[in-house]
Amino acid sequence: MAVTTDDIDALVGPATPHFAYQLRARVENLIGELSPDHPVRRYGEEQMALLDRLGYASSKAEEGPRESPDRPGWSELPSSAPADAPLPR
């Protein structure tokens, strides 16, 4: 069976910070035998990078507006880091 971007999306789509590295390992395994220039492998590597960032974040926050840090109660949130701006390592 040929690996597709849909296969990768099925793994990455519901990702949460808690499971980011387990899912990253599954994507890596899924694309492991594809050639370095294969488009699905490149897509998988992009999604693996997203999962790396998500491991240091609190959400993927891909849609909708961002909450302002000036919002009341913001300082009480344990982490407000989205995957595109993760916490420092």
HTML snippet that shows the backbone in 3Dmol.js (N, CA, C, O; Angstrom):
<script src="https://3Dmol.org/build/3Dmol-min.js"></script>
<div id="view" style="width:600px;height:400px;position:relative"></div>
<script>
const pdb = `
ATOM      1  N   MET A   1       0.833  -1.186   0.000  1.00  0.00           N
ATOM      2  CA  MET A   1       0.000   0.000   0.000  1.00  0.00           C
ATOM      3  C   MET A   1       0.877   1.249   0.000  1.00  0.00           C
ATOM      4  O   MET A   1       1.819   1.347   0.787  1.00  0.00           O
ATOM      5  N   ALA A   2       0.579   2.180  -0.858  1.00  0.00           N
ATOM      6  CA  ALA A   2       1.346   3.423  -0.952  1.00  0.00           C
ATOM      7  C   ALA A   2       0.909   4.397   0.141  1.00  0.00           C
ATOM      8  O   ALA A   2      -0.282   4.555   0.410  1.00  0.00           O
ATOM      9  N   VAL A   3       1.887   5.043   0.761  1.00  0.00           N
ATOM     10  CA  VAL A   3       1.626   6.036   1.800  1.00  0.00           C
ATOM     11  C   VAL A   3       1.170   7.325   1.132  1.00  0.00           C
ATOM     12  O   VAL A   3       1.735   7.740   0.120  1.00  0.00           O
ATOM     13  N   THR A   4       0.142   7.962   1.701  1.00  0.00           N
ATOM     14  CA  THR A   4      -0.371   9.221   1.156  1.00  0.00           C
ATOM     15  C   THR A   4      -0.336  10.308   2.224  1.00  0.00           C
ATOM     16  O   THR A   4      -0.131  10.035   3.407  1.00  0.00           O
ATOM     17  N   THR A   5      -0.540  11.542   1.782  1.00  0.00           N
ATOM     18  CA  THR A   5      -0.631  12.647   2.743  1.00  0.00           C
ATOM     19  C   THR A   5      -1.856  12.474   3.633  1.00  0.00           C
ATOM     20  O   THR A   5      -1.854  12.922   4.780  1.00  0.00           O
ATOM     21  N   ASP A   6      -2.900  11.829   3.120  1.00  0.00           N
ATOM     22  CA  ASP A   6      -4.083  11.561   3.945  1.00  0.00           C
ATOM     23  C   ASP A   6      -3.739  10.644   5.120  1.00  0.00           C
ATOM     24  O   ASP A   6      -4.285  10.802   6.212  1.00  0.00           O
ATOM     25  N   ASP A   7      -2.843   9.696   4.901  1.00  0.00           N
ATOM     26  CA  ASP A   7      -2.398   8.817   5.988  1.00  0.00           C
ATOM     27  C   ASP A   7      -1.702   9.626   7.079  1.00  0.00           C
ATOM     28  O   ASP A   7      -1.915   9.402   8.270  1.00  0.00           O
ATOM     29  N   ILE A   8      -0.884  10.549   6.657  1.00  0.00           N
ATOM     30  CA  ILE A   8      -0.164  11.395   7.609  1.00  0.00           C
ATOM     31  C   ILE A   8      -1.137  12.312   8.333  1.00  0.00           C
ATOM     32  O   ILE A   8      -1.050  12.483   9.549  1.00  0.00           O
ATOM     33  N   ASP A   9      -2.074  12.909   7.577  1.00  0.00           N
ATOM     34  CA  ASP A   9      -3.069  13.788   8.197  1.00  0.00           C
ATOM     35  C   ASP A   9      -3.921  13.049   9.218  1.00  0.00           C
ATOM     36  O   ASP A   9      -4.318  13.627  10.230  1.00  0.00           O
ATOM     37  N   ALA A  10      -4.203  11.776   8.962  1.00  0.00           N
ATOM     38  CA  ALA A  10      -4.996  10.985   9.903  1.00  0.00           C
ATOM     39  C   ALA A  10      -4.269  10.840  11.244  1.00  0.00           C
ATOM     40  O   ALA A  10      -4.911  10.764  12.291  1.00  0.00           O
ATOM     41  N   LEU A  11      -2.948  10.802  11.215  1.00  0.00           N
ATOM     42  CA  LEU A  11      -2.164  10.717  12.451  1.00  0.00           C
ATOM     43  C   LEU A  11      -2.000  12.082  13.115  1.00  0.00           C
ATOM     44  O   LEU A  11      -2.166  12.213  14.327  1.00  0.00           O
ATOM     45  N   VAL A  12      -1.679  13.081  12.328  1.00  0.00           N
ATOM     46  CA  VAL A  12      -1.318  14.393  12.866  1.00  0.00           C
ATOM     47  C   VAL A  12      -2.543  15.230  13.222  1.00  0.00           C
ATOM     48  O   VAL A  12      -2.496  16.025  14.162  1.00  0.00           O
ATOM     49  N   GLY A  13      -3.635  15.061  12.485  1.00  0.00           N
ATOM     50  CA  GLY A  13      -4.825  15.885  12.682  1.00  0.00           C
ATOM     51  C   GLY A  13      -5.292  16.004  14.121  1.00  0.00           C
ATOM     52  O   GLY A  13      -5.493  17.122  14.595  1.00  0.00           O
ATOM     53  N   PRO A  14      -5.472  14.906  14.837  1.00  0.00           N
ATOM     54  CA  PRO A  14      -5.963  14.998  16.214  1.00  0.00           C
ATOM     55  C   PRO A  14      -4.855  15.148  17.265  1.00  0.00           C
ATOM     56  O   PRO A  14      -5.107  14.958  18.454  1.00  0.00           O
ATOM     57  N   ALA A  15      -3.654  15.479  16.845  1.00  0.00           N
ATOM     58  CA  ALA A  15      -2.514  15.531  17.771  1.00  0.00           C
ATOM     59  C   ALA A  15      -2.720  16.547  18.885  1.00  0.00           C
ATOM     60  O   ALA A  15      -3.286  17.622  18.684  1.00  0.00           O
ATOM     61  N   THR A  16      -2.248  16.176  20.051  1.00  0.00           N
ATOM     62  CA  THR A  16      -2.208  17.059  21.213  1.00  0.00           C
ATOM     63  C   THR A  16      -0.772  17.085  21.718  1.00  0.00           C
ATOM     64  O   THR A  16       0.010  16.191  21.395  1.00  0.00           O
ATOM     65  N   PRO A  17      -0.415  18.094  22.504  1.00  0.00           N
ATOM     66  CA  PRO A  17       0.960  18.136  23.022  1.00  0.00           C
ATOM     67  C   PRO A  17       1.363  16.849  23.746  1.00  0.00           C
ATOM     68  O   PRO A  17       2.504  16.401  23.643  1.00  0.00           O
ATOM     69  N   HIS A  18       0.433  16.275  24.465  1.00  0.00           N
ATOM     70  CA  HIS A  18       0.738  15.083  25.261  1.00  0.00           C
ATOM     71  C   HIS A  18       1.216  13.906  24.402  1.00  0.00           C
ATOM     72  O   HIS A  18       2.071  13.130  24.828  1.00  0.00           O
ATOM     73  N   PHE A  19       0.662  13.778  23.191  1.00  0.00           N
ATOM     74  CA  PHE A  19       0.998  12.646  22.331  1.00  0.00           C
ATOM     75  C   PHE A  19       1.844  13.026  21.121  1.00  0.00           C
ATOM     76  O   PHE A  19       2.029  12.206  20.222  1.00  0.00           O
ATOM     77  N   ALA A  20       2.357  14.243  21.082  1.00  0.00           N
ATOM     78  CA  ALA A  20       3.072  14.737  19.900  1.00  0.00           C
ATOM     79  C   ALA A  20       4.252  13.845  19.513  1.00  0.00           C
ATOM     80  O   ALA A  20       4.432  13.553  18.331  1.00  0.00           O
ATOM     81  N   TYR A  21       5.049  13.412  20.471  1.00  0.00           N
ATOM     82  CA  TYR A  21       6.251  12.650  20.121  1.00  0.00           C
ATOM     83  C   TYR A  21       5.936  11.205  19.741  1.00  0.00           C
ATOM     84  O   TYR A  21       6.646  10.604  18.934  1.00  0.00           O
ATOM     85  N   GLN A  22       4.877  10.649  20.319  1.00  0.00           N
ATOM     86  CA  GLN A  22       4.474   9.304  19.897  1.00  0.00           C
ATOM     87  C   GLN A  22       3.969   9.344  18.451  1.00  0.00           C
ATOM     88  O   GLN A  22       4.286   8.459  17.656  1.00  0.00           O
ATOM     89  N   LEU A  23       3.197  10.357  18.119  1.00  0.00           N
ATOM     90  CA  LEU A  23       2.693  10.486  16.748  1.00  0.00           C
ATOM     91  C   LEU A  23       3.823  10.807  15.777  1.00  0.00           C
ATOM     92  O   LEU A  23       3.821  10.343  14.637  1.00  0.00           O
ATOM     93  N   ARG A  24       4.786  11.601  16.234  1.00  0.00           N
ATOM     94  CA  ARG A  24       5.939  11.916  15.385  1.00  0.00           C
ATOM     95  C   ARG A  24       6.671  10.629  15.017  1.00  0.00           C
ATOM     96  O   ARG A  24       7.074  10.445  13.868  1.00  0.00           O
ATOM     97  N   ALA A  25       6.839   9.748  15.985  1.00  0.00           N
ATOM     98  CA  ALA A  25       7.518   8.474  15.726  1.00  0.00           C
ATOM     99  C   ALA A  25       6.728   7.634  14.722  1.00  0.00           C
ATOM    100  O   ALA A  25       7.323   6.965  13.877  1.00  0.00           O
ATOM    101  N   ARG A  26       5.422   7.659  14.803  1.00  0.00           N
ATOM    102  CA  ARG A  26       4.605   6.902  13.852  1.00  0.00           C
ATOM    103  C   ARG A  26       4.724   7.467  12.441  1.00  0.00           C
ATOM    104  O   ARG A  26       4.804   6.713  11.471  1.00  0.00           O
ATOM    105  N   VAL A  27       4.734   8.798  12.327  1.00  0.00           N
ATOM    106  CA  VAL A  27       4.904   9.415  11.004  1.00  0.00           C
ATOM    107  C   VAL A  27       6.281   9.062  10.457  1.00  0.00           C
ATOM    108  O   VAL A  27       6.414   8.717   9.283  1.00  0.00           O
ATOM    109  N   GLU A  28       7.294   9.144  11.292  1.00  0.00           N
ATOM    110  CA  GLU A  28       8.654   8.810  10.857  1.00  0.00           C
ATOM    111  C   GLU A  28       8.717   7.371  10.349  1.00  0.00           C
ATOM    112  O   GLU A  28       9.353   7.099   9.331  1.00  0.00           O
ATOM    113  N   ASN A  29       8.073   6.468  11.040  1.00  0.00           N
ATOM    114  CA  ASN A  29       8.034   5.074  10.619  1.00  0.00           C
ATOM    115  C   ASN A  29       7.269   4.926   9.297  1.00  0.00           C
ATOM    116  O   ASN A  29       7.664   4.145   8.431  1.00  0.00           O
ATOM    117  N   LEU A  30       6.198   5.664   9.154  1.00  0.00           N
ATOM    118  CA  LEU A  30       5.363   5.580   7.960  1.00  0.00           C
ATOM    119  C   LEU A  30       6.111   6.018   6.704  1.00  0.00           C
ATOM    120  O   LEU A  30       5.937   5.424   5.640  1.00  0.00           O
ATOM    121  N   ILE A  31       6.939   7.049   6.821  1.00  0.00           N
ATOM    122  CA  ILE A  31       7.631   7.588   5.646  1.00  0.00           C
ATOM    123  C   ILE A  31       9.061   7.072   5.512  1.00  0.00           C
ATOM    124  O   ILE A  31       9.772   7.455   4.583  1.00  0.00           O
ATOM    125  N   GLY A  32       9.481   6.217   6.422  1.00  0.00           N
ATOM    126  CA  GLY A  32      10.870   5.762   6.491  1.00  0.00           C
ATOM    127  C   GLY A  32      11.443   5.175   5.220  1.00  0.00           C
ATOM    128  O   GLY A  32      12.632   5.349   4.953  1.00  0.00           O
ATOM    129  N   GLU A  33      10.642   4.490   4.430  1.00  0.00           N
ATOM    130  CA  GLU A  33      11.165   3.846   3.222  1.00  0.00           C
ATOM    131  C   GLU A  33      10.985   4.683   1.956  1.00  0.00           C
ATOM    132  O   GLU A  33      11.392   4.260   0.874  1.00  0.00           O
ATOM    133  N   LEU A  34      10.385   5.858   2.080  1.00  0.00           N
ATOM    134  CA  LEU A  34      10.215   6.725   0.912  1.00  0.00           C
ATOM    135  C   LEU A  34      11.536   7.429   0.595  1.00  0.00           C
ATOM    136  O   LEU A  34      12.320   7.719   1.498  1.00  0.00           O
ATOM    137  N   SER A  35      11.775   7.697  -0.668  1.00  0.00           N
ATOM    138  CA  SER A  35      13.007   8.383  -1.061  1.00  0.00           C
ATOM    139  C   SER A  35      13.003   9.815  -0.522  1.00  0.00           C
ATOM    140  O   SER A  35      11.940  10.394  -0.301  1.00  0.00           O
ATOM    141  N   PRO A  36      14.191  10.384  -0.311  1.00  0.00           N
ATOM    142  CA  PRO A  36      14.284  11.738   0.254  1.00  0.00           C
ATOM    143  C   PRO A  36      13.550  12.800  -0.561  1.00  0.00           C
ATOM    144  O   PRO A  36      13.116  13.807  -0.002  1.00  0.00           O
ATOM    145  N   ASP A  37      13.404  12.597  -1.859  1.00  0.00           N
ATOM    146  CA  ASP A  37      12.737  13.610  -2.682  1.00  0.00           C
ATOM    147  C   ASP A  37      11.257  13.307  -2.930  1.00  0.00           C
ATOM    148  O   ASP A  37      10.598  14.029  -3.677  1.00  0.00           O
ATOM    149  N   HIS A  38      10.736  12.261  -2.319  1.00  0.00           N
ATOM    150  CA  HIS A  38       9.322  11.905  -2.495  1.00  0.00           C
ATOM    151  C   HIS A  38       8.454  12.987  -1.847  1.00  0.00           C
ATOM    152  O   HIS A  38       8.718  13.380  -0.711  1.00  0.00           O
ATOM    153  N   PRO A  39       7.428  13.473  -2.542  1.00  0.00           N
ATOM    154  CA  PRO A  39       6.601  14.551  -1.979  1.00  0.00           C
ATOM    155  C   PRO A  39       5.885  14.167  -0.682  1.00  0.00           C
ATOM    156  O   PRO A  39       5.701  15.017   0.189  1.00  0.00           O
ATOM    157  N   VAL A  40       5.484  12.923  -0.543  1.00  0.00           N
ATOM    158  CA  VAL A  40       4.822  12.504   0.699  1.00  0.00           C
ATOM    159  C   VAL A  40       5.825  12.489   1.844  1.00  0.00           C
ATOM    160  O   VAL A  40       5.476  12.819   2.978  1.00  0.00           O
ATOM    161  N   ARG A  41       7.071  12.109   1.558  1.00  0.00           N
ATOM    162  CA  ARG A  41       8.096  12.148   2.607  1.00  0.00           C
ATOM    163  C   ARG A  41       8.351  13.591   3.049  1.00  0.00           C
ATOM    164  O   ARG A  41       8.453  13.869   4.243  1.00  0.00           O
ATOM    165  N   ARG A  42       8.452  14.498   2.087  1.00  0.00           N
ATOM    166  CA  ARG A  42       8.673  15.909   2.445  1.00  0.00           C
ATOM    167  C   ARG A  42       7.515  16.438   3.289  1.00  0.00           C
ATOM    168  O   ARG A  42       7.732  17.160   4.262  1.00  0.00           O
ATOM    169  N   TYR A  43       6.282  16.079   2.914  1.00  0.00           N
ATOM    170  CA  TYR A  43       5.116  16.488   3.689  1.00  0.00           C
ATOM    171  C   TYR A  43       5.185  15.885   5.100  1.00  0.00           C
ATOM    172  O   TYR A  43       4.909  16.568   6.086  1.00  0.00           O
ATOM    173  N   GLY A  44       5.547  14.628   5.185  1.00  0.00           N
ATOM    174  CA  GLY A  44       5.681  13.976   6.484  1.00  0.00           C
ATOM    175  C   GLY A  44       6.728  14.648   7.353  1.00  0.00           C
ATOM    176  O   GLY A  44       6.535  14.792   8.560  1.00  0.00           O
ATOM    177  N   GLU A  45       7.829  15.057   6.755  1.00  0.00           N
ATOM    178  CA  GLU A  45       8.872  15.745   7.514  1.00  0.00           C
ATOM    179  C   GLU A  45       8.376  17.094   8.021  1.00  0.00           C
ATOM    180  O   GLU A  45       8.719  17.503   9.130  1.00  0.00           O
ATOM    181  N   GLU A  46       7.570  17.791   7.216  1.00  0.00           N
ATOM    182  CA  GLU A  46       6.979  19.062   7.663  1.00  0.00           C
ATOM    183  C   GLU A  46       6.061  18.820   8.856  1.00  0.00           C
ATOM    184  O   GLU A  46       6.071  19.580   9.824  1.00  0.00           O
ATOM    185  N   GLN A  47       5.270  17.757   8.777  1.00  0.00           N
ATOM    186  CA  GLN A  47       4.352  17.444   9.869  1.00  0.00           C
ATOM    187  C   GLN A  47       5.111  16.971  11.112  1.00  0.00           C
ATOM    188  O   GLN A  47       4.677  17.223  12.236  1.00  0.00           O
ATOM    189  N   MET A  48       6.232  16.294  10.917  1.00  0.00           N
ATOM    190  CA  MET A  48       7.067  15.902  12.055  1.00  0.00           C
ATOM    191  C   MET A  48       7.621  17.141  12.752  1.00  0.00           C
ATOM    192  O   MET A  48       7.711  17.172  13.979  1.00  0.00           O
ATOM    193  N   ALA A  49       7.990  18.159  11.983  1.00  0.00           N
ATOM    194  CA  ALA A  49       8.476  19.406  12.577  1.00  0.00           C
ATOM    195  C   ALA A  49       7.357  20.083  13.370  1.00  0.00           C
ATOM    196  O   ALA A  49       7.596  20.628  14.448  1.00  0.00           O
ATOM    197  N   LEU A  50       6.136  20.045  12.829  1.00  0.00           N
ATOM    198  CA  LEU A  50       4.996  20.588  13.568  1.00  0.00           C
ATOM    199  C   LEU A  50       4.812  19.840  14.887  1.00  0.00           C
ATOM    200  O   LEU A  50       4.578  20.460  15.925  1.00  0.00           O
ATOM    201  N   LEU A  51       4.916  18.524  14.851  1.00  0.00           N
ATOM    202  CA  LEU A  51       4.773  17.733  16.069  1.00  0.00           C
ATOM    203  C   LEU A  51       5.888  18.026  17.062  1.00  0.00           C
ATOM    204  O   LEU A  51       5.653  18.019  18.270  1.00  0.00           O
ATOM    205  N   ASP A  52       7.093  18.281  16.573  1.00  0.00           N
ATOM    206  CA  ASP A  52       8.193  18.683  17.466  1.00  0.00           C
ATOM    207  C   ASP A  52       7.829  19.976  18.195  1.00  0.00           C
ATOM    208  O   ASP A  52       8.006  20.089  19.408  1.00  0.00           O
ATOM    209  N   ARG A  53       7.319  20.947  17.441  1.00  0.00           N
ATOM    210  CA  ARG A  53       6.928  22.221  18.065  1.00  0.00           C
ATOM    211  C   ARG A  53       5.754  22.015  19.018  1.00  0.00           C
ATOM    212  O   ARG A  53       5.704  22.616  20.091  1.00  0.00           O
ATOM    213  N   LEU A  54       4.815  21.167  18.623  1.00  0.00           N
ATOM    214  CA  LEU A  54       3.643  20.923  19.453  1.00  0.00           C
ATOM    215  C   LEU A  54       4.035  20.308  20.792  1.00  0.00           C
ATOM    216  O   LEU A  54       3.371  20.547  21.801  1.00  0.00           O
ATOM    217  N   GLY A  55       5.099  19.524  20.813  1.00  0.00           N
ATOM    218  CA  GLY A  55       5.565  18.931  22.063  1.00  0.00           C
ATOM    219  C   GLY A  55       5.972  19.965  23.099  1.00  0.00           C
ATOM    220  O   GLY A  55       6.013  19.665  24.293  1.00  0.00           O
ATOM    221  N   TYR A  56       6.274  21.177  22.656  1.00  0.00           N
ATOM    222  CA  TYR A  56       6.651  22.272  23.552  1.00  0.00           C
ATOM    223  C   TYR A  56       5.569  23.326  23.630  1.00  0.00           C
ATOM    224  O   TYR A  56       5.827  24.450  24.061  1.00  0.00           O
ATOM    225  N   ALA A  57       4.362  22.982  23.219  1.00  0.00           N
ATOM    226  CA  ALA A  57       3.271  23.943  23.162  1.00  0.00           C
ATOM    227  C   ALA A  57       2.089  23.445  23.975  1.00  0.00           C
ATOM    228  O   ALA A  57       2.136  22.383  24.597  1.00  0.00           O
ATOM    229  N   SER A  58       1.034  24.238  23.953  1.00  0.00           N
ATOM    230  CA  SER A  58      -0.181  23.830  24.644  1.00  0.00           C
ATOM    231  C   SER A  58      -1.319  23.517  23.692  1.00  0.00           C
ATOM    232  O   SER A  58      -2.324  22.937  24.101  1.00  0.00           O
ATOM    233  N   SER A  59      -1.176  23.897  22.412  1.00  0.00           N
ATOM    234  CA  SER A  59      -2.190  23.558  21.414  1.00  0.00           C
ATOM    235  C   SER A  59      -1.633  23.810  20.025  1.00  0.00           C
ATOM    236  O   SER A  59      -0.607  24.472  19.870  1.00  0.00           O
ATOM    237  N   LYS A  60      -2.320  23.274  19.005  1.00  0.00           N
ATOM    238  CA  LYS A  60      -1.914  23.556  17.629  1.00  0.00           C
ATOM    239  C   LYS A  60      -2.379  24.942  17.221  1.00  0.00           C
ATOM    240  O   LYS A  60      -1.697  25.616  16.449  1.00  0.00           O
ATOM    241  N   ALA A  61      -3.511  25.376  17.717  1.00  0.00           N
ATOM    242  CA  ALA A  61      -4.042  26.720  17.477  1.00  0.00           C
ATOM    243  C   ALA A  61      -3.927  27.135  16.016  1.00  0.00           C
ATOM    244  O   ALA A  61      -3.432  28.219  15.706  1.00  0.00           O
ATOM    245  N   GLU A  62      -4.389  26.267  15.124  1.00  0.00           N
ATOM    246  CA  GLU A  62      -4.286  26.558  13.701  1.00  0.00           C
ATOM    247  C   GLU A  62      -5.401  27.460  13.198  1.00  0.00           C
ATOM    248  O   GLU A  62      -5.242  28.123  12.173  1.00  0.00           O
ATOM    249  N   GLU A  63      -6.525  27.495  13.899  1.00  0.00           N
ATOM    250  CA  GLU A  63      -7.668  28.245  13.418  1.00  0.00           C
ATOM    251  C   GLU A  63      -8.133  29.239  14.467  1.00  0.00           C
ATOM    252  O   GLU A  63      -7.871  29.084  15.660  1.00  0.00           O
ATOM    253  N   GLY A  64      -8.823  30.252  14.000  1.00  0.00           N
ATOM    254  CA  GLY A  64      -9.424  31.229  14.896  1.00  0.00           C
ATOM    255  C   GLY A  64      -8.426  32.260  15.386  1.00  0.00           C
ATOM    256  O   GLY A  64      -7.214  32.097  15.245  1.00  0.00           O
ATOM    257  N   PRO A  65      -8.960  33.320  15.964  1.00  0.00           N
ATOM    258  CA  PRO A  65      -8.084  34.385  16.472  1.00  0.00           C
ATOM    259  C   PRO A  65      -7.372  33.957  17.740  1.00  0.00           C
ATOM    260  O   PRO A  65      -7.844  33.093  18.478  1.00  0.00           O
ATOM    261  N   ARG A  66      -6.247  34.566  17.975  1.00  0.00           N
ATOM    262  CA  ARG A  66      -5.474  34.304  19.191  1.00  0.00           C
ATOM    263  C   ARG A  66      -6.034  35.141  20.329  1.00  0.00           C
ATOM    264  O   ARG A  66      -6.505  36.261  20.129  1.00  0.00           O
ATOM    265  N   GLU A  67      -5.974  34.577  21.520  1.00  0.00           N
ATOM    266  CA  GLU A  67      -6.354  35.330  22.706  1.00  0.00           C
ATOM    267  C   GLU A  67      -5.258  36.351  23.011  1.00  0.00           C
ATOM    268  O   GLU A  67      -4.069  36.068  22.857  1.00  0.00           O
ATOM    269  N   SER A  68      -5.664  37.507  23.433  1.00  0.00           N
ATOM    270  CA  SER A  68      -4.713  38.549  23.803  1.00  0.00           C
ATOM    271  C   SER A  68      -4.145  38.264  25.182  1.00  0.00           C
ATOM    272  O   SER A  68      -4.883  37.873  26.086  1.00  0.00           O
ATOM    273  N   PRO A  69      -2.839  38.455  25.356  1.00  0.00           N
ATOM    274  CA  PRO A  69      -2.261  38.288  26.695  1.00  0.00           C
ATOM    275  C   PRO A  69      -2.825  39.299  27.696  1.00  0.00           C
ATOM    276  O   PRO A  69      -2.649  39.140  28.903  1.00  0.00           O
ATOM    277  N   ASP A  70      -3.505  40.341  27.196  1.00  0.00           N
ATOM    278  CA  ASP A  70      -4.116  41.338  28.077  1.00  0.00           C
ATOM    279  C   ASP A  70      -5.476  40.880  28.610  1.00  0.00           C
ATOM    280  O   ASP A  70      -6.071  41.550  29.454  1.00  0.00           O
ATOM    281  N   ARG A  71      -5.964  39.740  28.120  1.00  0.00           N
ATOM    282  CA  ARG A  71      -7.261  39.226  28.550  1.00  0.00           C
ATOM    283  C   ARG A  71      -7.216  38.903  30.038  1.00  0.00           C
ATOM    284  O   ARG A  71      -6.241  38.322  30.515  1.00  0.00           O
ATOM    285  N   PRO A  72      -8.270  39.275  30.783  1.00  0.00           N
ATOM    286  CA  PRO A  72      -8.297  38.936  32.216  1.00  0.00           C
ATOM    287  C   PRO A  72      -8.146  37.425  32.418  1.00  0.00           C
ATOM    288  O   PRO A  72      -8.800  36.632  31.742  1.00  0.00           O
ATOM    289  N   GLY A  73      -7.290  37.045  33.341  1.00  0.00           N
ATOM    290  CA  GLY A  73      -7.045  35.651  33.655  1.00  0.00           C
ATOM    291  C   GLY A  73      -5.923  35.021  32.854  1.00  0.00           C
ATOM    292  O   GLY A  73      -5.547  33.880  33.120  1.00  0.00           O
ATOM    293  N   TRP A  74      -5.381  35.732  31.882  1.00  0.00           N
ATOM    294  CA  TRP A  74      -4.324  35.172  31.019  1.00  0.00           C
ATOM    295  C   TRP A  74      -3.136  34.681  31.835  1.00  0.00           C
ATOM    296  O   TRP A  74      -2.601  33.606  31.565  1.00  0.00           O
ATOM    297  N   SER A  75      -2.730  35.442  32.808  1.00  0.00           N
ATOM    298  CA  SER A  75      -1.543  35.079  33.601  1.00  0.00           C
ATOM    299  C   SER A  75      -1.775  33.819  34.436  1.00  0.00           C
ATOM    300  O   SER A  75      -0.824  33.236  34.955  1.00  0.00           O
ATOM    301  N   GLU A  76      -3.028  33.400  34.565  1.00  0.00           N
ATOM    302  CA  GLU A  76      -3.329  32.211  35.356  1.00  0.00           C
ATOM    303  C   GLU A  76      -3.312  30.932  34.521  1.00  0.00           C
ATOM    304  O   GLU A  76      -3.400  29.833  35.066  1.00  0.00           O
ATOM    305  N   LEU A  77      -3.200  31.074  33.200  1.00  0.00           N
ATOM    306  CA  LEU A  77      -3.145  29.895  32.337  1.00  0.00           C
ATOM    307  C   LEU A  77      -1.793  29.223  32.511  1.00  0.00           C
ATOM    308  O   LEU A  77      -0.773  29.911  32.545  1.00  0.00           O
ATOM    309  N   PRO A  78      -1.753  27.883  32.622  1.00  0.00           N
ATOM    310  CA  PRO A  78      -0.472  27.212  32.819  1.00  0.00           C
ATOM    311  C   PRO A  78       0.455  27.340  31.618  1.00  0.00           C
ATOM    312  O   PRO A  78       1.674  27.380  31.782  1.00  0.00           O
ATOM    313  N   SER A  79      -0.101  27.404  30.423  1.00  0.00           N
ATOM    314  CA  SER A  79       0.713  27.580  29.217  1.00  0.00           C
ATOM    315  C   SER A  79      -0.203  28.081  28.116  1.00  0.00           C
ATOM    316  O   SER A  79      -1.316  27.585  27.942  1.00  0.00           O
ATOM    317  N   SER A  80       0.268  29.049  27.391  1.00  0.00           N
ATOM    318  CA  SER A  80      -0.535  29.592  26.298  1.00  0.00           C
ATOM    319  C   SER A  80       0.225  29.507  24.979  1.00  0.00           C
ATOM    320  O   SER A  80      -0.051  30.272  24.055  1.00  0.00           O
ATOM    321  N   ALA A  81       1.152  28.609  24.887  1.00  0.00           N
ATOM    322  CA  ALA A  81       2.026  28.532  23.723  1.00  0.00           C
ATOM    323  C   ALA A  81       1.419  27.668  22.625  1.00  0.00           C
ATOM    324  O   ALA A  81       1.220  26.470  22.826  1.00  0.00           O
ATOM    325  N   PRO A  82       1.118  28.264  21.450  1.00  0.00           N
ATOM    326  CA  PRO A  82       0.667  27.458  20.317  1.00  0.00           C
ATOM    327  C   PRO A  82       1.859  26.813  19.613  1.00  0.00           C
ATOM    328  O   PRO A  82       3.002  27.202  19.854  1.00  0.00           O
ATOM    329  N   ALA A  83       1.603  25.834  18.747  1.00  0.00           N
ATOM    330  CA  ALA A  83       2.670  25.099  18.096  1.00  0.00           C
ATOM    331  C   ALA A  83       3.540  25.972  17.208  1.00  0.00           C
ATOM    332  O   ALA A  83       4.709  25.650  16.996  1.00  0.00           O
ATOM    333  N   ASP A  84       3.000  27.077  16.680  1.00  0.00           N
ATOM    334  CA  ASP A  84       3.833  27.929  15.842  1.00  0.00           C
ATOM    335  C   ASP A  84       4.655  28.925  16.660  1.00  0.00           C
ATOM    336  O   ASP A  84       5.441  29.687  16.098  1.00  0.00           O
ATOM    337  N   ALA A  85       4.481  28.924  17.966  1.00  0.00           N
ATOM    338  CA  ALA A  85       5.298  29.746  18.880  1.00  0.00           C
ATOM    339  C   ALA A  85       5.459  28.980  20.192  1.00  0.00           C
ATOM    340  O   ALA A  85       4.965  29.421  21.230  1.00  0.00           O
ATOM    341  N   PRO A  86       6.150  27.830  20.154  1.00  0.00           N
ATOM    342  CA  PRO A  86       6.235  26.968  21.333  1.00  0.00           C
ATOM    343  C   PRO A  86       7.065  27.582  22.461  1.00  0.00           C
ATOM    344  O   PRO A  86       7.767  28.577  22.282  1.00  0.00           O
ATOM    345  N   LEU A  87       6.955  26.952  23.617  1.00  0.00           N
ATOM    346  CA  LEU A  87       7.766  27.371  24.750  1.00  0.00           C
ATOM    347  C   LEU A  87       9.236  27.141  24.440  1.00  0.00           C
ATOM    348  O   LEU A  87       9.565  26.283  23.621  1.00  0.00           O
ATOM    349  N   PRO A  88      10.133  27.896  25.084  1.00  0.00           N
ATOM    350  CA  PRO A  88      11.563  27.644  24.861  1.00  0.00           C
ATOM    351  C   PRO A  88      11.936  26.241  25.323  1.00  0.00           C
ATOM    352  O   PRO A  88      11.361  25.719  26.278  1.00  0.00           O
ATOM    353  N   ARG A  89      12.886  25.646  24.651  1.00  0.00           N
ATOM    354  CA  ARG A  89      13.336  24.294  25.029  1.00  0.00           C
ATOM    355  C   ARG A  89      14.254  24.338  26.218  1.00  0.00           C
ATOM    356  O   ARG A  89      14.727  23.296  26.672  1.00  0.00           O
TER     357      ARG A  89
END
`;
const viewer = $3Dmol.createViewer("view");
viewer.addModel(pdb, "pdb");
viewer.setStyle({}, {cartoon: {color: "spectrum"}});
viewer.zoomTo();
viewer.render();
</script>
